[in-house]
Amino acid sequence: MPPKNNFLLAVAMTALVATSLPVGAQTPAPATPAPQPTEQVIVPQVDRRDVKLPRFASNDFSVGLFAGAYAAQNFGNSAVSGLRLGYHITEDIFVEGTYGRTKVSDEDFRVVFPNVGIFPTPKQTLSYYNVVAGYNLLPGEVFFGRSNARISQGYIVAGVGSTDFAGTKRQTISAGFGLRVVFKDWLAVQADVRDHVYTLDLLGKRSSTQNIEITAGLTVFF
């Protein structure tokens, strides 16, 4: 068939299809192909590294040395020294064991009654140990100058123990208060005032005695 006739035939077929469609109908658009998932071009190769966490010291335990004065009722003042071991349960609550030692003299009685004393010798060793529970009642700071401050803890303590005096052991109740100033994470200075209450047989009379102790010392935390 000649090319001219082919062109006329194609035009006729197109017109025939257009007239056969309903009014308002449109030729459906071709379907859009579904997107293909993108592939990762670079896959990182990261080796896991074992991280060792640092171990920080808890500083719950403490050990300290102290020295000061022990005022034994009826026997005057004498120098005292000792050792303290503590464990801090929380920031505010702690327990502490204390051992102290001093020399007590009956010189005053020997002045009143010549050649007669309460003790076999003019001086007798007095030692004690006790276990107390403490509570940090007044946490705060102590300033040394305008720009130098240190943490401080005002606390109260109370507990029980035993006093060995003139060859006899006596049950003792201890109570008092103190102040601790922390200069380093591991070092503090503390001062204490404590009353040791125990019974004493003096000249045939049994009575309760108040024995005040004032001390100061260094405490190391670990």
C-alpha positions as CSV (number, residue, x, y, z in Angstrom):
1,M,0.0,0.0,0.0
2,P,1.4,3.5,-0.8
3,P,2.7,5.5,2.2
4,K,0.0,8.2,1.8
5,N,-2.7,5.6,2.2
6,N,-1.1,4.3,5.4
7,F,-1.1,7.8,7.0
8,L,-4.8,8.3,6.1
9,L,-5.6,4.9,7.6
10,A,-3.8,5.7,10.9
11,V,-5.7,9.0,11.2
12,A,-9.0,7.3,10.6
13,M,-8.3,4.7,13.3
14,T,-7.4,7.3,15.9
15,A,-10.6,9.3,15.2
16,L,-12.6,6.1,15.5
17,V,-11.2,5.2,18.9
18,A,-11.8,8.8,20.2
19,T,-15.4,8.8,19.2
20,S,-16.0,5.4,20.8
21,L,-14.9,6.6,24.3
22,P,-17.6,7.9,26.7
23,V,-17.8,11.6,27.3
24,G,-15.4,12.7,30.1
25,A,-13.4,9.5,29.9
26,Q,-9.6,9.9,29.8
27,T,-6.9,7.6,28.7
28,P,-5.4,5.9,31.9
29,A,-1.9,7.1,32.7
30,P,0.8,4.5,32.7
31,A,1.5,2.9,36.1
32,T,4.5,4.3,38.0
33,P,7.1,1.7,38.7
34,A,7.7,1.0,42.5
35,P,10.9,2.6,43.9
36,Q,13.7,0.2,44.3
37,P,15.4,0.0,47.8
38,T,18.6,1.9,47.9
39,E,21.7,-0.2,48.8
40,Q,24.2,1.1,51.3
41,V,27.3,2.0,49.5
42,I,29.8,2.0,52.4
43,V,29.4,-0.5,55.3
44,P,31.5,0.8,58.3
45,Q,33.7,-1.7,60.0
46,V,33.8,-0.6,63.7
47,D,35.5,-2.8,66.2
48,R,33.9,-2.8,69.7
49,R,36.3,-1.6,72.4
50,D,36.1,-2.9,76.0
51,V,35.8,0.1,78.3
52,K,37.1,-0.4,81.8
53,L,35.2,1.9,84.2
54,P,37.4,3.7,86.8
55,R,37.1,2.6,90.4
56,F,36.7,5.6,92.7
57,A,37.5,5.2,96.4
58,S,34.3,5.2,98.5
59,N,36.1,6.7,101.5
60,D,33.6,5.0,103.8
61,F,36.2,4.0,106.4
62,S,38.2,6.3,108.6
63,V,41.0,6.0,111.1
64,G,42.3,8.8,113.4
65,L,44.5,9.7,116.2
66,F,43.6,12.2,118.9
67,A,45.0,13.8,122.0
68,G,43.6,16.2,124.7
69,A,42.5,16.4,128.3
70,Y,40.5,14.0,130.4
71,A,38.8,15.5,133.5
72,A,38.2,12.6,135.8
73,Q,35.6,13.6,138.5
74,N,37.3,14.0,141.9
75,F,40.8,13.4,140.4
76,G,41.5,16.5,138.3
77,N,42.7,16.8,134.7
78,S,45.2,14.7,132.9
79,A,46.4,14.2,129.3
80,V,44.7,11.6,127.2
81,S,45.4,10.1,123.8
82,G,43.9,7.4,121.7
83,L,42.7,5.9,118.4
84,R,39.5,6.0,116.5
85,L,38.1,3.7,113.8
86,G,34.9,4.6,111.9
87,Y,32.6,3.5,109.2
88,H,30.3,6.0,107.4
89,I,27.0,4.2,106.6
90,T,25.6,7.3,104.7
91,E,26.6,10.9,104.3
92,D,25.0,11.7,107.6
93,I,25.2,8.5,109.7
94,F,28.3,6.8,111.0
95,V,29.6,4.4,113.7
96,E,32.9,4.7,115.5
97,G,35.0,2.7,117.9
98,T,37.3,4.6,120.2
99,Y,40.2,3.5,122.5
100,G,41.7,6.1,124.9
101,R,44.3,6.0,127.7
102,T,45.3,8.4,130.5
103,K,46.9,8.6,133.9
104,V,44.8,9.6,136.9
105,S,46.4,10.9,140.1
106,D,45.0,11.0,143.7
107,E,47.5,13.7,144.9
108,D,44.7,15.9,146.1
109,F,43.6,13.2,148.6
110,R,47.2,12.6,149.7
111,V,47.5,16.3,150.6
112,V,44.4,16.2,152.8
113,F,45.3,12.8,154.3
114,P,49.1,12.5,154.4
115,N,50.4,9.1,153.5
116,V,46.9,7.9,152.7
117,G,45.7,7.7,149.1
118,I,42.8,6.2,147.2
119,F,45.1,4.2,145.0
120,P,48.0,2.0,145.9
121,T,50.3,4.4,144.0
122,P,49.9,8.1,143.4
123,K,49.0,7.5,139.7
124,Q,46.9,4.9,138.1
125,T,46.2,4.1,134.5
126,L,42.7,4.7,133.2
127,S,41.8,3.2,129.8
128,Y,38.5,2.9,128.0
129,Y,36.9,1.8,124.8
130,N,33.5,2.5,123.4
131,V,31.3,2.2,120.3
132,V,29.2,5.2,119.4
133,A,26.7,6.1,116.7
134,G,27.0,9.5,115.2
135,Y,24.8,11.9,113.1
136,N,26.0,14.8,111.0
137,L,23.6,17.4,112.4
138,L,25.1,20.7,110.9
139,P,26.8,20.2,107.5
140,G,28.3,23.4,106.2
141,E,31.6,25.2,105.4
142,V,34.4,26.9,107.3
143,F,36.1,29.8,105.6
144,F,39.8,30.5,105.9
145,G,40.0,34.0,104.4
146,R,37.7,35.3,101.8
147,S,38.2,32.7,99.0
148,N,39.3,29.6,100.8
149,A,36.5,27.4,102.2
150,R,36.5,23.8,103.5
151,I,33.6,21.4,104.1
152,S,32.6,21.1,107.8
153,Q,30.4,18.7,109.7
154,G,29.0,19.3,113.1
155,Y,27.8,16.0,114.7
156,I,26.5,14.4,117.8
157,V,27.5,10.9,119.1
158,A,26.2,8.5,121.8
159,G,27.1,5.0,122.7
160,V,28.3,2.5,125.3
161,G,31.6,1.0,126.3
162,S,33.8,0.0,129.3
163,T,36.3,1.9,131.5
164,D,39.2,0.1,133.2
165,F,40.2,2.2,136.2
166,A,42.2,1.1,139.2
167,G,42.0,-2.6,138.3
168,T,38.2,-2.6,137.9
169,K,36.2,-2.5,134.7
170,R,33.1,-0.3,134.7
171,Q,30.3,-0.1,132.2
172,T,30.3,3.4,130.6
173,I,27.9,5.5,128.7
174,S,29.4,8.1,126.3
175,A,27.8,11.0,124.6
176,G,29.0,14.3,123.1
177,F,29.4,16.4,120.1
178,G,32.1,17.4,117.7
179,L,33.2,19.3,114.6
180,R,35.0,17.8,111.6
181,V,36.7,20.0,108.9
182,V,37.6,18.2,105.7
183,F,40.8,19.6,104.1
184,K,41.2,16.8,101.4
185,D,39.0,14.0,100.2
186,W,41.1,11.7,102.4
187,L,42.0,14.0,105.3
188,A,40.1,15.8,108.1
189,V,40.7,17.5,111.4
190,Q,38.1,17.0,114.1
191,A,37.6,18.2,117.7
192,D,35.3,16.5,120.2
193,V,33.8,17.0,123.6
194,R,32.5,13.8,125.2
195,D,31.2,12.8,128.6
196,H,32.0,9.4,130.0
197,V,29.5,8.4,132.7
198,Y,30.3,5.4,134.9
199,T,29.9,4.5,138.6
200,L,32.8,4.7,141.0
201,D,33.4,3.5,144.6
202,L,35.0,6.4,146.4
203,L,35.7,6.1,150.1
204,G,33.1,3.4,150.5
205,K,30.4,5.3,148.6
206,R,29.2,4.2,145.2
207,S,28.2,7.1,142.9
208,S,27.8,8.0,139.3
209,T,30.6,10.2,137.9
210,Q,30.8,12.6,135.0
211,N,34.2,12.6,133.2
212,I,34.5,15.2,130.5
213,E,37.0,14.7,127.7
214,I,38.1,17.4,125.2
215,T,40.3,16.2,122.3
216,A,41.4,17.1,118.8
217,G,43.1,15.0,116.1
218,L,43.6,13.9,112.5
219,T,41.3,11.5,110.6
220,V,42.2,9.7,107.4
221,F,39.5,8.4,105.0
222,F,40.0,5.4,102.8
